Amino acid sequence: MTLHVELLLPDRKLWSGEAGLVIVKTLDGDIGVQSGHSPVFGILYPGSLVRIREVPGNDSPGDVVRAAVRDGFLSVTDDRVSILASVGQLASDIDVAVARADLGAATAQAGSPSAVEESAEFRYARARLRAAGEQA
């Protein structure tokens, strides 16, 4: 069985389709959702990487979609997964040079090392790089 997954932004649907597994990080920790999962409502960890994967057990299960989200919510009900994000970008749409520049700007703006880690812009830039397969 599969999940129906929607990745939604305030102004548009970023991605929608069928998948076997969704992996996201919430404020309560990482969560993996497969068909039959109990209902869940969670707050996404700022600067999260969303991974939507093929059906487990497939010969080559891999990421169908990777996306970076700034913040938002996760809802799971009856094999439907909705990820509602304020800002997000699919890995295929990420300009790595822009994401690196944004990471540098967020680091410079924060000033202190502890403030950098708390910055939502820093976390989102880092998530964009991770979604694109880059080290951050």
N, C-alpha and C positions, 0 to 999 in steps of 0.2 A: 504494500500500500504506500501511497505517497502523500505528501503534504501539499496544500495549495499555499503558496507564499506570495505576499505582497510587500514590497519595500516602497513606502509612500513618503513624499515630501509635502509640505503645505500646498504647493502649487501644481504638483504633478505626481504621476506614478513613475517611480524610478525603474522598477522591475517587477514583473509578475510572472509566475509560472509554477511548475510542479518540481518537487525536489524530494529527496529521501531524508535529508538531515539539514538542520539549520543550527549554526553555532554562533552565539553572541555573548558578549560580556555585559552583565548587569551590575548594579551596585552591590548585589548579593553574591556575585561571582559568575564564572562562566557557566553557560547552560547550553546543552545540546538537545534539540527537539527532534523526535522522530514520530512517525504515525502512532496514534494511540496515547500520546503524551497527555497528562492531566492538564486542565486549564491553568494558565499562568498569566499574570500581569506583572511586568517588571519595568524598572527604569533602567535605560541603557547607561552604561558607564561612559562618561565623557570621552570622546575620541575613540570610539569602538570600531573594531574591524568586524564586519558581518560576513560570514562564510555560508553560502548556500551550496549544498553538495548533492551529488547524485545518490541514487539508492545504495545504501550500504550492502556489501556482498557482491556488487558488480565487479567484474574483472579488474577494472581500473577506476575505482571511485575517486573522483577529483572534484575540485571546485567548479561549479557551474557559474557561480557569480561570487565575486569578492567586491565588497563596498566599504567605504569609510563613512561613518556617520559622526556628526558632532555631538549630538545628544538626542534623546527621544525616549520612546516606549516600545515594549514588546508585548504582544497579546497572542495567546495560544488558546484556541477553542475548536473542538471537533475537527482536528486535522487541518486547521487553517491557522497560518502564522501571519500576523500583521506586524510589521516593523514601521513605526511612525517616527520619522526623524525630522528635526528642524532644518538640517542641512545634510546633504550626503552626496557622494559621488561614486560611480562605478569605477572599478579598477581600470577598465578600458578607456575611460574618459579622463584619467588623471595625467596631467602634465608634470612629470617628475621634477623638472627644473623649477617650475612654479611652486610645487609643494616644498622643495628644499629651501627656496627663498622665503616662503611663508614660515617655515620652521626657524630659519635664522632670524627673521624679523620678530617672531614671538619670543625667542630666546633673548634677543637684545632688549625688547620692550619690558620684559619681566624684571630684569635687573639682577635679582639674587637667584641662586640655584633652587632654593625652596619655592620661590614664586613661579619659576619656570614650570615645574611639575604640576602646579595647581592651575596653570593657564589653560582654558578651554581651547584657545587658538593653537597653542603648542601641541596639545593632545590630538586635535583634529588634523593638523599638518603631519604629525607623526603617523596617524592612522592612514592618511592618504598614501604616504610612502610605503607603509606595510602592505596596503591593499595592492599597490602597484608592483609588489615583490622586491622592494628596495629595503636596505637596512636603514633603520632610523634610531 
